[in-house]
Every structure is written in structure tokens, then in C-alpha cells.
Amino acid sequence: MDAASQNRNALIAFGALSGAGIILAFGRTWKWFSKSGRDLIDLATIGKFFAYICGIIGTILLLVTAGVSIWYLIFIKNISEITDANIEQLKNLLRTFLITAFVLKLIDIIHIIIRQTRIEIFFMDWERPKTGEIYKNENETYSILGTSENVSVWRTYFAANELNEIQTFRRVNVPFQLLFVLFFLKVINLESYSCGDGKFISSSSNLDCSRSNTIVRIAIAFFVLLGTAIVQNLFFTIFYQRFIEDKITNFIDLCSVSNISVFILDENFHGYYIHGRSPHGMTDVNMKDTVMNLYREENRMSGTRGLEPNSDEQIFIMKINRSFRRQYQSLLQAYYGYTGPRKTRLDAERYTDLLLQSYQNLNGFLCAFIDHSLSSHQYILRNRFLLERMLDYEFRVRTRSDFDGQIDNFLYVDNEKTFTNILFCGEQSTLVIWNMITFLFIDILAQNYILAAILTYVIDFIVVGIRNSFGRNNLSKKTLIPKNFLI
């Protein structure tokens, strides 16, 4: 065996895949650049490109490392042949790959947390007030919905709590995955393939890993980690979310039952809209009316929950123009302007009145926009084309009105539920790869699967805790819901 040629092949594979990765990073940066509405390449753009490169290169390093180690596991029958000192160079190369992948993927995870915990989010209340009010400015006049003082805020709190709960929800449960990984590696004793002459030993008591081969350990652990993740994901997709619980669907249902829509902006001119307007008009009712409303929906005796008549589509991708963003930002600043510590409590009543008024103005503006009640802010609703779904990017298809400068806001039906990109479950593949790299990184240093599993769980627990903490703070800040109510 020529170890030098294997080193060269690994580096060639890394170089070729890295070239494709750079192109992919350019594409992702360009999509972000377009969504954020920037005109010039600045430090933020360079930083985004660097963050995307880190994530992609980290994944490539894992793939190359796994590919080389699997090749040895399959084609080298006698492990004693590869424990020679001549192979140390390749082992050191793979060790360097995994250490570098861990660092780069850590940067990628930090980038995901920062991106997800800086979104703009607002809960739109469609509940009908008993006394109507009118909002006026120099350009628009429209009715304010959900502004009566006797409209309960608890519906909004329930929706916010459900969103807070699913922020770190994932289809692959890390503790269960690591438990099954250890079961296969230590109990069934697949670890024995990396010891001695590469033969399977059914009993761990007969295991002598004094000659454990690092390359084969990587291959075995990678196989088991990948297999358990795929099986768990298939179990969740095929069985669990269909017959037991689908947290994402439950959240959307709760929005409809609560008469609450969710307006989300993940970038300056891009975001998501979850239509939660109830077909019954009012949901702040007693138990009898609630049960009857659900009965009418179940038996098709009422309207549908979709944004359009006779439609069930409730999730949309948004692209907004600069004019809408400016007016939204001005109302948002007025809304946030009354937050923060007050010097005295003497003006508490006036402070809360101003806060309520600013909330009503922002809520009324967004509700009127969705209802097509703003002549200067209209939008077009359409399905995404096949190419747009493949690229996960929406092209601005001009209509006759676009050339007149009248309509350039768009809502795209989000059948793929890409709005989960603001949640951990939308970054499922990235997080699975991150956990795999962490496990392999620790094992290649310690040569101990049990320690690798424990530290992988601890590191994942810390990352989830940080994401939960920052996400909860952001949700409280952007919706003005006290953190005490976000359980």
C-alpha cells in the first residue's frame, strides 16, 4: 500500500470539493445580498461569505475523512497491514481534517444562532373589537383590528409560547441518537472491527484494542452515526409526525384557533407570513362557541383557514419593497420607542397608553396590508416555480403593473415550510453534521467512544441552551411579551 498516494488522493478530493463549495458559498451570499437589499459589497457581505465558507468547508472535510476511512474499512481485509508506521502520515492528515472541521463547523453554528436570534417578528391580532377605531396618516386611512381594550392578550401569549417552545425542536433527538450509537458500538461491539486483525468479536470481554486503528474507528463511528440519524429522521417523518405529533403543524393550528397571524422578517426585504386569521371572525369566546366553531370547520360548514377564499394555504414567503419597509420601520420604531427603563413611575399610565397606541398602529397597518386595504402597498400572491424551489430563491417575475411601479411586493406559497429556517429544525442537516463532527473529533483525540458520546451531548446541550436563551430574549424584545410569560 502506498500511503503517500492515499494522502495525495485525499488532498485532491478536498481541493475539488472545495472548489464546488466556494461556488456554493458565492450563491448563498448572493441570495442573502439580494434579500437584505444591499447595493454595495461591505464588511457584512464579506462576513456572510466567510461564514458560509466555514460551514461548507467543514462539511467537505467530514466527507473526505469519512470517504477515506470507509475505503480502508471495505478494501483492507487485514488491519495489521495498515498499522505500519508508514500510514501515520495519513492518520495525521485525517486528524487535522477533523480538528479543522470542528472549528469551522463551530463558526457555522454560531452564525446560525446569530441569524436566527435577530429576526423581526410580530404577532398580528385579527380579533374584532367591539368598538371600531380609525387610523389615519397623510397617505392611508384604514380601520384598526384588535385594538379594543377588552380583547384578551392571552391568545398572543399562547402563540408566542408555542413558538418559543419549538425554537430548538429537532427531528433527530441527540440523546437518543448517542444512546443507540453506544449500543451498536459497545454492546453489539462493532468497535471490535477496529481492533486486532479486523475481525468481529461478539463479546467486549474478549476485546483487545491495544492495536486499535484510528482510520477504521472513524469509518465505523461514521457509519453508525449516519445510520442512526437517517433511521430516526425516517421514523419521525413517516410515523411520528403523522400519527403522534407534528409541532410545526400544531403551531400553525394554534395560530388559527387564536386568530393570530405571524409576520416575520429574517432580512430587510425578505421574510415569512403565517396566516392565522380564523374563518369564524372571533375566537375570544366561551367554551361552547369554541367547540361549535371547531365542529363547523371539521364538517366544512364554515370558511377555510387559507389566505385566499376556498384555500388552505397558510404559510408564505414574503418579498417586500423599500417603500413598505420604510413605513413598517417607522411604525416599528414608534412601537419600540416606548420600551426600556423609565426614570419614574409617575407617567406609567401615559406610557402604557402610548405603547398600546403604537401597537395598534403597527397591527392595523399589517392587517390592512394583508387585506389589500392599502392602495400604495399591494402584493401579488403566486406559487413558486420548480427552479425557485430547487434553488430556494424567488425570482421577481415582472407583471404589467410592475413596469408602472405599482406592485412589487410578493407572497409565495410555502409548501416546503421553508419558514422553519428561523428554527433549529430548519437547519436539521447542519446540526446532524455538527454532532457527527464533534463525536469523531473527540474520539480521534481520546480514542474513547463513551467519552465522545458524553462530551457530544454536553456540547450540544450548551449550544441548545444558548440558542434557547438568545431566542427567548429576542422573542420577548420584538413582541414586547415579558420573558416571565415565555415558559
C-alpha positions in Angstrom: 0.0 0.0 0.0 1.3 3.5 -0.9 0.3 5.8 1.9 1.7 8.8 0.1 -0.7 8.2 -2.9 -3.6 8.0 -0.4 -2.6 11.3 1.1 -2.5 12.8 -2.3 -5.9 11.4 -3.3 -7.4 12.8 -0.1 -6.0 16.3 -0.8 -7.1 16.2 -4.4 -10.7 15.2 -3.3 -10.7 18.0 -0.7 -9.4 20.5 -3.4 -12.0 19.5 -5.9 -14.9 19.6 -3.5 -13.7 22.9 -2.0 -13.9 24.5 -5.5 -17.5 23.5 -5.7 -18.0 24.7 -2.2 -16.7 28.1 -3.0 -19.2 28.4 -5.8 -22.0 27.3 -3.5 -20.9 29.9 -0.9 -21.0 32.6 -3.6 -24.5 31.5 -4.4 -25.7 31.6 -0.8 -24.0 35.0 -0.3 -25.7 36.4 -3.4 -29.1 35.2 -2.2 -28.5 36.9 1.2 -27.2 40.0 -0.6 -30.4 40.2 -2.6 -32.7 39.6 0.4 -31.0 42.2 2.5 -31.4 44.8 -0.2 -27.8 45.9 -0.2 -26.3 47.9 -3.0 -22.6 47.6 -2.3 -20.4 44.8 -1.1 -19.5 45.7 2.5 -17.9 44.1 5.5 -21.2 42.4 6.4 -21.3 40.8 2.9 -17.7 39.6 3.3 -18.5 38.2 6.8 -21.5 36.3 5.4 -19.4 34.8 2.7 -16.8 33.8 5.3 -19.5 32.2 7.5 -20.9 30.2 4.5 -17.4 29.1 3.5 -16.7 27.8 7.0 -19.9 25.7 7.1 -19.3 24.3 3.6 -15.6 23.5 4.1 -16.4 21.9 7.4 -18.8 19.5 5.8 -16.4 18.8 3.0 -13.7 17.9 5.4 -16.0 15.4 7.1 -17.0 13.9 3.8 -13.4 13.4 2.7 -12.4 12.0 6.1 -15.3 9.6 6.1 -14.6 8.6 2.4 -11.0 7.7 3.1 -11.8 5.8 6.3 -14.7 3.9 4.7 -12.4 2.9 1.8 -10.0 1.3 4.3 -12.8 -0.4 6.1 -14.1 -2.0 2.9 -11.0 -2.9 1.0 -8.4 -3.6 3.7 -9.2 -7.1 5.0 -6.3 -7.3 7.4 -6.0 -4.3 9.7 -2.5 -5.4 10.7 -1.4 -4.3 7.2 -2.4 -0.7 7.9 -0.9 -0.3 11.4 2.5 0.2 10.0 4.4 3.4 10.7 4.1 4.3 7.0 0.4 5.0 7.5 0.9 7.6 10.3 1.0 10.4 7.8 -2.5 9.6 6.6 -3.7 9.3 10.2 -2.3 12.7 11.0 -3.9 14.2 7.9 -7.4 12.9 8.9 -6.8 14.1 12.4 -6.0 17.6 11.0 -9.1 17.4 8.8 -11.4 16.6 11.8 -9.9 19.2 14.1 -10.3 21.9 11.3 -13.8 20.7 10.6 -14.8 21.0 14.2 -13.5 24.6 14.4 -15.2 25.6 11.1 -18.5 24.0 11.9 -18.5 25.7 15.3 -18.3 29.0 13.5 -21.2 27.9 11.3 -23.3 27.0 14.3 -22.6 30.4 15.9 -23.6 32.0 12.6 -26.9 30.1 12.6 -27.6 31.1 16.2 -26.9 34.8 15.5 -29.1 34.7 12.3 -32.0 33.0 14.0 -32.0 35.2 17.1 -32.0 38.5 15.2 -35.2 38.1 13.2 -38.0 40.7 13.3 -41.3 39.1 14.4 -44.7 40.5 15.2 -47.9 38.7 16.2 -50.9 40.2 14.3 -54.2 40.1 16.2 -57.2 39.8 13.9 -59.8 39.8 16.7 -62.6 42.1 16.1 -63.0 45.0 18.6 -66.4 45.9 19.9 -65.7 49.5 19.1 -64.0 50.3 15.9 -61.3 52.9 15.6 -59.7 54.6 12.6 -56.0 55.1 11.9 -55.1 58.0 9.7 -51.9 59.4 8.3 -51.2 61.6 5.3 -51.2 58.6 2.9 -53.6 56.0 4.2 -56.8 55.6 6.2 -57.8 52.2 7.5 -59.6 50.5 10.4 -57.7 49.1 13.2 -58.3 45.5 14.1 -57.9 44.0 17.5 -57.5 47.3 19.3 -60.3 47.2 21.9 -59.1 47.1 25.4 -61.4 44.2 26.2 -59.6 42.0 23.6 -57.6 39.4 25.6 -53.8 39.4 25.1 -53.6 35.8 26.3 -54.1 34.4 22.8 -51.0 36.2 21.7 -49.1 34.9 24.7 -50.2 31.3 23.9 -49.0 31.6 20.3 -45.7 33.2 21.4 -45.1 30.4 24.0 -45.7 27.7 21.3 -43.2 29.4 19.0 -40.7 29.7 21.9 -41.1 26.0 22.6 -40.3 24.9 19.0 -37.3 27.1 18.5 -34.8 24.3 19.2 -37.1 21.4 18.2 -35.3 18.8 16.0 -36.4 15.7 14.2 -33.3 13.9 15.3 -33.1 13.6 19.1 -29.4 13.8 20.1 -29.6 11.9 23.4 -31.5 9.0 21.7 -29.1 9.0 18.8 -26.0 8.9 21.1 -27.6 6.2 23.2 -28.2 4.0 20.1 -24.7 4.8 18.8 -23.1 3.5 22.0 -25.5 0.4 21.9 -24.1 -0.6 18.5 -20.5 0.3 19.2 -20.1 -1.0 22.7 -22.9 -3.5 23.4 -23.1 -5.2 20.0 -19.4 -4.5 19.9 -18.9 -3.1 16.4 -15.9 -1.4 17.9 -14.1 -4.7 17.6 -13.7 -4.2 13.9 -11.0 -1.6 14.6 -9.0 -3.9 16.9 -6.7 -6.7 16.3 -6.9 -8.2 12.8 -10.2 -6.6 11.9 -12.5 -9.5 12.8 -15.8 -9.0 14.6 -15.7 -10.1 18.3 -19.2 -10.5 19.8 -18.1 -10.1 23.4 -16.5 -7.0 24.7 -14.7 -9.1 27.4 -12.6 -10.6 24.6 -11.8 -7.2 23.1 -8.2 -6.1 23.0 -8.0 -2.6 21.5 -4.3 -2.1 22.1 -3.9 -2.2 18.3 -7.0 -0.1 17.6 -6.8 1.5 14.2 -7.8 5.2 14.1 -8.8 5.2 10.5 -11.2 2.2 10.9 -12.6 3.7 14.1 -13.6 6.8 12.1 -15.4 4.7 9.5 -17.3 2.6 12.0 -18.4 5.6 14.0 -19.4 7.5 10.9 -21.5 4.6 9.6 -23.3 4.2 13.0 -23.8 7.9 13.5 -25.2 8.4 9.9 -27.4 5.3 10.1 -29.0 6.2 13.4 -29.7 9.7 12.2 -31.3 8.5 9.0 -33.4 5.9 10.8 -34.6 8.4 13.4 -35.4 11.0 10.7 -37.4 8.5 8.7 -39.2 7.3 11.8 -40.2 10.9 12.6 -41.2 11.7 9.1 -43.2 8.5 8.2 -44.7 7.7 11.6 -44.3 10.2 14.5 -45.4 13.4 12.8 -48.3 11.6 11.1 -49.7 9.6 14.0 -48.5 11.2 17.2 -47.5 14.9 16.9 -46.2 17.5 14.4 -45.1 20.5 16.4 -44.9 22.8 13.3 -48.5 21.9 12.2 -49.7 22.3 15.8 -48.2 25.8 15.9 -50.0 26.8 12.7 -53.3 25.3 14.0 -52.9 27.2 17.2 -52.4 30.5 15.3 -55.7 29.8 13.5 -57.6 28.9 16.7 -56.2 32.0 18.4 -56.9 34.3 15.4 -53.2 35.3 15.4 -51.0 35.7 12.3 -47.2 35.8 12.5 -45.3 38.4 10.5 -41.5 37.5 10.3 -38.6 39.3 8.6 -35.4 37.4 8.6 -33.8 40.0 6.3 -34.6 43.6 5.4 -36.7 42.7 2.4 -37.4 39.0 2.9 -39.4 37.1 5.4 -42.3 34.8 6.1 -46.0 35.2 6.8 -48.1 32.6 8.7 -51.8 33.3 8.1 -53.7 32.6 11.3 -56.9 34.5 10.7 -59.8 32.5 11.9 -62.7 31.8 9.5 -65.1 32.4 12.3 -64.1 36.1 12.8 -63.8 35.9 16.6 -62.0 33.4 18.8 -62.1 35.3 22.1 -65.3 33.5 23.0 -66.6 31.0 25.6 -66.0 27.2 25.6 -69.3 26.4 23.9 -68.7 28.7 20.9 -65.1 27.4 20.6 -66.3 23.8 20.4 -69.0 24.7 17.9 -66.5 26.7 15.7 -64.2 23.7 15.6 -67.2 21.4 14.8 -68.2 23.7 11.9 -64.7 23.6 10.5 -64.5 19.8 10.8 -67.7 19.4 8.9 -67.0 22.0 6.2 -69.7 24.3 7.5 -67.5 27.4 7.6 -64.9 29.1 5.5 -61.3 27.8 5.1 -58.3 29.0 7.0 -56.3 30.0 3.9 -55.4 33.5 2.9 -57.4 33.3 -0.2 -61.1 32.1 -0.4 -61.5 28.3 -0.6 -57.8 27.8 0.0 -56.0 26.1 2.8 -52.6 27.7 2.2 -51.4 29.5 5.4 -47.6 29.7 5.0 -46.0 32.2 2.7 -42.6 33.6 1.8 -42.5 37.3 1.5 -40.5 39.7 -0.6 -41.3 43.4 0.2 -40.2 46.6 -1.4 -38.4 49.6 0.1 -41.5 51.7 0.5 -43.2 49.1 2.6 -40.1 48.5 4.6 -39.8 52.2 5.3 -43.3 52.6 6.6 -43.1 49.4 8.5 -39.8 50.5 10.1 -41.3 53.9 11.1 -44.2 52.2 12.9 -41.8 49.7 14.4 -39.6 52.4 15.8 -42.6 54.1 17.4 -43.6 50.7 18.8 -40.2 50.0 20.3 -39.7 53.6 21.3 -41.7 53.2 24.4 -39.8 50.2 25.7 -36.9 50.3 28.1 -36.5 51.6 31.7 -38.4 54.6 32.8 -36.9 57.2 35.1 -40.1 57.4 37.2 -43.4 55.6 37.5 -45.4 58.8 37.6 -46.1 58.6 33.9 -46.8 54.8 33.9 -50.4 55.2 32.7 -49.4 57.6 29.8 -46.5 55.3 28.9 -48.8 52.2 28.6 -51.3 54.2 26.6 -48.7 55.3 24.1 -47.4 51.8 23.9 -50.9 50.4 23.2 -51.4 53.1 20.6 -48.2 52.3 18.8 -49.0 48.6 18.9 -52.5 49.3 17.4 -51.0 51.3 14.6 -48.5 48.6 13.6 -51.1 45.8 14.0 -53.6 47.8 11.9 -51.0 48.5 9.2 -50.0 44.9 8.8 -53.6 43.6 8.9 -54.6 46.2 6.3 -51.7 45.2 4.1 -52.7 41.5 4.1 -56.3 42.5 3.4 -55.2 44.5 0.3 -56.6 47.7 2.0 -53.5 49.8 1.3 -53.6 51.3 -2.1 -49.9 52.1 -2.0 -48.8 48.7 -0.7 -50.3 45.9 -2.8 -48.9 42.5 -3.2 -49.1 39.6 -5.7 -49.6 36.0 -4.4 -48.3 33.1 -6.5 -46.8 29.6 -6.3 -43.0 29.2 -6.6 -41.7 27.7 -9.9 -39.8 24.4 -9.9 -36.5 26.2 -10.4 -37.2 28.5 -7.5 -38.0 25.6 -5.2 -34.8 23.8 -6.3 -32.6 26.9 -5.7 -34.6 28.1 -2.7 -34.7 31.6 -4.2 -37.7 33.5 -5.6 -37.2 35.4 -8.8 -39.1 38.6 -9.3 -41.3 37.9 -12.3 -42.5 41.3 -13.5 -46.1 41.9 -14.4 -47.6 44.8 -16.3 -48.2 46.6 -13.1 -44.5 46.2 -12.1 -43.4 48.4 -15.1 -45.7 51.1 -13.8 -44.1 50.9 -10.4 -47.3 49.9 -8.6 -46.8 46.3 -7.3 -43.5 44.8 -6.3 -44.4 43.1 -3.1 -44.8 39.3 -3.4 -46.2 36.4 -1.3 -45.1 32.9 -2.4 -46.9 29.8 -1.2 -44.5 28.0 1.0 -45.5 24.3 0.6 -42.0 23.2 1.7 -42.3 25.1 5.0 -39.0 26.9 4.5 -40.1 29.3 7.3 -38.6 26.7 9.6 -35.2 28.2 8.6 -35.7 30.5 11.5 -35.8 27.4 13.8 -33.3 24.7 14.6 -35.5 22.1 12.7 -34.9 24.1 9.5 -31.1 23.5 9.9 -31.5 19.8 10.7 -28.8 18.5 8.3 -26.3 21.1 9.5 -26.9 20.2 13.1 -26.6 16.5 12.4 -23.3 17.0 10.7 -22.1 19.2 13.6 -22.9 16.4 16.1 -21.1 13.9 13.9 -18.0 16.0 13.6 -18.0 16.7 17.4 -18.2 12.9 18.1 -15.4 12.0 15.7 -13.3 15.0 16.7 -13.4 13.9 20.4 -12.9 10.2 19.6 -9.8 10.8 17.4 -8.2 12.7 20.3 -9.3 10.4 23.1 -9.8 7.0 21.3 -12.9 6.5 23.6 -16.4 6.2 22.1 -18.1 6.6 25.6 -16.2 9.9 26.3 -17.0 11.1 22.8 -20.7 10.5 23.3 -20.8 12.2 26.7 -18.9 15.3 25.5 -21.0 15.5 22.3 -24.2 15.5 24.4 -22.7 18.2 26.8 -21.6 20.5 23.9 -25.0 20.0 22.1 -26.8 20.8 25.4 -24.8 24.0 25.8 -25.5 25.1 22.2 -29.2 24.4 22.6 -29.2 26.3 25.9 -27.6 29.3 24.3 -30.0 29.2 21.3 -33.0 29.0 23.7 -31.7 31.9 25.8 -31.0 34.3 22.9 -34.1 33.2 21.1 -36.3 33.8 24.1 -34.7 37.3 24.7 -35.3 38.2 21.0 -38.9 37.0 21.0 -39.6 39.0 24.2 -37.9 42.1 22.8 -39.5 42.0 19.4 -43.1 41.2 20.6 -42.9 43.1 23.9 -44.1 40.0 25.7 -42.4 39.8 29.2 -40.0 36.9 29.5 -41.8 35.7 32.5 -44.7 34.7 30.2 -42.4 32.7 27.9 -42.3 29.4 29.7 
